[in-house]
Amino acid sequence: MKMVLLFVAFCSSIISFSQSRGFTGSTYAGSDGVPHDLQFRDADGNLILIGDHPDVNGTPMLNDSSGYATILFRNGKKMTDSLINYSLFDDKLFYKQKGKYYSFADPVMAFTISYPSQPAGKSGYYFKSGYPVYERNDNATLYEVLAESNTLQLLKWQHKKIVESQNYGSAPEREFVSVQEYIAFLPKENKLIGLGRKMSLKEVKRSLPAYAAQIDAYIAIHPINPKLEDQWMQLFEYLGKN
């Protein structure tokens, strides 16, 4: 339910956009409200092609297939298309054309994306940038927004790296491995607080002491299974309203 509300809130900010299924026909609306040809090129005018990784097992992408996305760029342009995917290895959005992926030249402020096949209970993804510097991440870093309010947000940073493993008697193998971290954002303080790769009540209460009493009151009625992300989302939704 929370994911649906986040999608509605995000999409309501997209005043004008057009949808298409081809590179040539894709459009965006600029600040003047007039559609323009959408180009996926670098500063020199060259098409940007994502690096192929034929020798690496797995996928660098958020999902194996392309998804339907609504994208808001930092310069105010907006667009939607059904051939979009997000690379957790490159930390960039890509457009798919004839089996190849091309990057956007314009920085992305936020986007929502849904795929034909998603994890059970997952209605889609909402990613957003513009957060303060946190460790190696800057304000261009895109975080998945799991719960959002004016006082508290639950974010998830995800990335894929290439790891090489050596099995006895065989050649080394390389594969994409996912890493992640849950992070709390306090909008009024403009502050990010790490909650760990796996969330626990002990760590959340230690990191957010101002909410400890509310957390205890909530879990007394709604016990949390720490392995279920949607239950953490419900807790942060509750905390953001109280």
C-alpha positions in Angstrom: 0.0 0.0 0.0 2.8 2.4 0.9 4.5 1.7 -2.4 1.3 2.6 -4.2 1.0 5.9 -2.3 4.6 6.7 -3.1 4.0 6.1 -6.8 0.9 8.3 -6.8 2.8 11.1 -5.0 5.7 10.9 -7.4 3.6 10.6 -10.6 1.3 13.5 -9.6 4.4 15.8 -10.0 4.7 14.7 -13.6 2.4 17.2 -15.2 3.0 16.4 -18.8 4.7 13.5 -20.5 4.3 11.2 -23.4 4.7 7.4 -23.7 6.3 5.4 -26.5 8.1 2.2 -27.2 10.9 3.4 -29.6 14.1 5.4 -29.4 13.0 7.7 -32.3 9.6 8.3 -30.8 10.6 8.9 -27.2 9.9 12.4 -26.0 10.2 14.6 -22.9 8.6 17.8 -21.9 10.9 20.7 -21.0 10.2 23.6 -18.8 8.5 25.3 -21.8 6.1 22.4 -21.9 6.9 21.6 -25.6 8.0 18.0 -26.4 11.5 17.6 -27.8 13.4 14.6 -29.3 15.0 12.7 -26.4 18.7 12.0 -27.1 20.9 9.5 -25.2 24.3 11.0 -25.9 27.4 12.3 -24.1 28.7 15.8 -24.1 30.4 15.3 -27.5 27.2 14.1 -29.1 28.1 10.4 -29.1 25.6 7.7 -28.2 26.5 6.3 -24.8 26.7 2.5 -24.6 26.8 0.6 -21.3 29.9 -1.6 -21.0 29.2 -5.2 -21.8 30.3 -7.9 -19.2 30.1 -11.2 -21.2 32.6 -12.9 -18.8 30.6 -12.1 -15.7 27.8 -14.3 -14.4 24.5 -12.6 -13.5 23.2 -9.2 -14.4 24.3 -5.7 -13.4 20.7 -4.6 -13.6 18.0 -4.2 -11.0 15.9 -6.6 -13.0 16.5 -9.0 -15.8 14.0 -7.3 -18.1 13.2 -3.8 -19.1 10.6 -1.9 -17.1 8.1 0.9 -17.4 9.5 4.0 -15.8 8.5 7.6 -15.1 11.6 9.8 -14.9 12.2 13.3 -13.5 15.5 14.9 -14.5 17.3 17.6 -12.5 16.8 20.1 -15.3 13.0 19.8 -15.0 12.5 17.5 -18.0 10.1 14.5 -17.5 9.6 11.4 -19.5 8.1 7.9 -19.4 8.9 4.8 -21.4 8.6 1.0 -21.2 12.2 0.1 -22.2 14.1 1.4 -19.1 16.3 -0.4 -16.7 18.5 0.6 -13.8 22.1 -0.6 -13.5 23.2 -1.2 -9.9 26.7 -1.7 -11.2 27.0 1.7 -13.0 24.4 3.4 -10.7 22.6 4.8 -13.8 19.4 4.5 -15.7 19.6 3.0 -19.2 17.3 2.9 -22.2 17.2 -0.3 -24.3 17.4 -0.3 -28.0 17.9 -3.4 -30.2 19.4 -5.4 -27.2 21.8 -2.6 -26.3 21.6 -0.2 -23.3 22.2 3.6 -23.7 22.6 6.0 -20.8 20.9 9.4 -20.3 23.2 12.4 -20.4 20.9 14.4 -18.1 21.3 13.8 -14.3 18.3 12.0 -12.8 16.4 13.5 -9.8 14.0 10.7 -9.3 12.2 7.9 -11.0 9.6 5.1 -10.5 9.9 1.8 -12.3 7.9 -1.4 -12.4 8.8 -4.7 -14.2 6.7 -7.5 -15.7 8.2 -9.8 -13.1 8.9 -8.5 -9.6 9.5 -10.0 -6.1 6.4 -11.1 -4.3 4.6 -8.2 -2.7 6.6 -5.6 -4.7 4.4 -3.3 -6.7 7.4 -1.2 -8.0 10.4 0.8 -7.1 10.8 4.5 -6.3 14.3 6.0 -6.4 15.3 9.5 -5.5 18.5 11.6 -5.3 19.3 15.0 -3.7 20.2 13.6 -0.3 23.2 14.9 1.7 26.7 13.4 1.5 26.9 10.1 3.2 30.2 8.2 3.3 31.1 7.7 -0.4 27.7 8.8 -1.7 27.0 12.4 -2.8 23.8 14.2 -3.6 23.6 12.6 -7.0 23.3 9.1 -5.5 20.0 7.4 -6.1 18.4 5.7 -3.1 15.3 3.5 -3.1 12.6 5.2 -1.0 10.8 2.7 1.1 8.8 5.0 3.4 8.5 8.8 3.1 7.2 11.6 5.3 8.1 15.1 6.3 9.9 14.0 9.4 11.3 10.5 8.6 12.2 8.4 5.6 13.5 4.9 5.2 15.9 4.5 2.3 17.8 1.6 0.8 21.1 2.0 -1.0 21.8 -0.8 -3.4 24.9 -1.6 -5.6 26.3 -4.5 -7.5 30.0 -5.3 -7.7 32.1 -7.9 -9.5 33.5 -10.6 -7.3 36.0 -13.3 -8.5 36.0 -16.8 -7.0 38.4 -19.7 -7.6 37.1 -23.2 -7.5 39.7 -26.0 -7.2 40.5 -27.5 -10.6 38.6 -24.9 -12.6 39.1 -21.4 -14.1 38.3 -18.4 -12.0 34.7 -17.3 -12.2 33.4 -13.7 -12.0 29.9 -12.7 -10.9 27.8 -9.7 -10.0 27.1 -9.6 -6.2 24.6 -7.3 -4.6 25.4 -5.1 -1.6 23.0 -2.9 0.3 22.4 -0.7 3.3 19.3 0.6 5.0 19.4 4.3 5.9 17.2 6.6 7.8 16.8 10.2 6.6 15.7 13.1 8.9 14.5 15.8 6.5 14.4 18.6 9.2 18.0 18.0 10.1 19.0 17.0 6.5 20.8 14.0 8.0 21.3 10.4 6.9 21.8 7.7 9.5 23.0 4.2 8.6 20.9 1.3 9.9 23.1 -1.6 8.6 22.9 -4.1 5.8 20.2 -6.0 7.7 17.8 -4.2 10.0 17.2 -5.0 13.6 15.1 -3.4 16.3 18.1 -3.0 18.5 20.0 -1.1 15.8 17.0 1.0 14.7 16.3 2.1 18.3 20.0 2.8 19.0 20.3 4.9 15.8 17.0 6.7 16.3 16.7 7.2 20.1 14.0 9.9 19.8 11.7 7.2 18.3 12.5 4.4 20.7 9.3 4.8 22.8 7.1 4.9 19.7 8.9 1.8 18.3 8.2 -0.1 21.5 4.5 0.9 21.5 4.2 -0.2 17.8 5.8 -3.6 18.1 3.8 -4.4 21.2 0.8 -4.5 18.9 2.5 -5.3 15.6 5.5 -7.6 16.1 8.1 -7.3 13.4 9.7 -10.1 11.5 13.2 -8.4 10.8 13.5 -10.4 7.5 10.4 -8.8 6.0 11.2 -5.5 4.4 7.5 -4.5 4.1 7.1 -4.7 7.8 9.9 -2.2 8.3 8.2 0.0 5.8 5.0 -0.1 7.8 6.9 0.8 11.0 8.5 3.8 9.4 5.2 4.9 7.9 3.8 4.8 11.4 6.7 6.7 12.9 6.4 9.4 10.2 2.8 10.0 11.2 3.3 10.1 15.0 
